[in-house]
Amino acid sequence: MIFVSFFKTLVGKEVAVELKNDVVLMGVLHSVDQYLNIKLLQVRVVNPEKYPQLTALENCFIRGSVVRYIQIPSEFVDTELLQDAARKENAPASSKAKSG
């Protein structure tokens, strides 16, 4: 759940999504769901010479299972917040019960 919450904070920001078939799409993140399905607006292909059929895309829906990487500008990443959330999520059950 950490990643879903994190990606939801990036809605409205520009990201690059690399697919498992080596296509890289850049666009504004419109939405993301619990399966990490992504909807991008204002889409452009990073390598239009190699994928000319994709240059007409304006927006797209990307199934989460075909995503290899999501590239995020570093100014949008709060590493301390992510590390704290990861520690809390991975804490042993006994310490969760004490803190909750």
C-alpha positions in Angstrom: 0.0 0.0 0.0 3.0 2.3 0.4 3.5 2.6 -3.3 -0.1 3.3 -4.1 -0.3 6.1 -1.6 3.0 7.4 -2.8 1.9 7.4 -6.5 -1.3 9.1 -5.6 0.7 12.0 -4.3 2.3 12.3 -7.8 -1.1 12.9 -9.6 -0.7 16.0 -11.8 3.1 15.6 -12.0 5.0 14.4 -15.1 6.5 10.9 -15.0 8.1 8.5 -17.4 6.8 5.0 -17.6 9.0 2.3 -19.1 7.1 -0.7 -20.3 8.3 -4.3 -20.5 8.4 -4.1 -24.3 11.0 -1.2 -24.0 8.5 1.6 -24.9 9.0 4.7 -22.7 6.1 7.0 -22.4 6.2 10.4 -20.7 3.1 12.2 -19.5 1.1 13.7 -16.7 0.0 11.2 -14.1 -3.8 11.4 -14.0 -4.6 8.4 -11.8 -3.3 5.2 -10.3 -5.1 2.3 -8.6 -4.3 -0.5 -6.2 -3.0 -2.7 -9.1 -0.7 0.1 -10.1 -2.7 0.6 -13.4 -1.8 4.1 -14.6 -3.6 6.7 -16.7 -1.4 9.3 -18.3 -2.4 12.5 -20.0 -0.4 14.6 -22.5 1.5 11.5 -23.5 4.6 11.6 -25.7 6.9 8.8 -26.7 10.5 9.1 -25.7 11.7 7.5 -28.9 9.2 8.5 -31.7 11.5 7.3 -34.5 11.3 3.8 -33.2 7.6 3.8 -32.3 5.9 6.2 -34.9 2.6 4.5 -34.4 2.4 5.8 -30.8 3.1 9.5 -31.7 -0.7 10.2 -32.1 -1.4 9.2 -28.4 -2.9 12.0 -26.3 -3.7 9.9 -23.2 -3.4 6.3 -22.3 -4.2 3.6 -19.8 -1.3 1.3 -18.8 -2.0 -2.0 -17.1 0.2 -2.3 -14.1 1.5 -5.7 -15.0 3.3 -4.4 -18.2 5.2 -1.6 -16.3 8.9 -2.2 -15.9 9.9 1.2 -14.3 8.3 4.5 -13.4 10.8 7.3 -13.5 10.0 10.1 -11.1 11.9 13.5 -10.9 13.9 13.5 -7.6 12.3 16.7 -6.4 9.0 14.8 -5.9 10.5 12.0 -3.8 10.6 12.4 0.0 12.9 9.5 0.8 12.6 9.9 4.6 8.9 9.7 4.4 9.1 6.5 2.3 11.6 4.9 4.6 9.5 5.7 7.7 6.4 4.2 6.0 8.3 1.1 4.9 9.6 0.6 8.5 6.1 0.9 9.9 4.6 -1.4 7.3 7.3 -4.0 7.9 7.3 -3.8 11.7 6.7 -7.1 13.5 3.1 -7.6 14.5 3.8 -7.3 18.2 5.2 -3.8 17.9 2.2 -2.8 15.7 -0.2 -3.9 18.4 1.7 -1.9 21.1 1.7 1.3 19.0 -1.9 1.0 17.8 
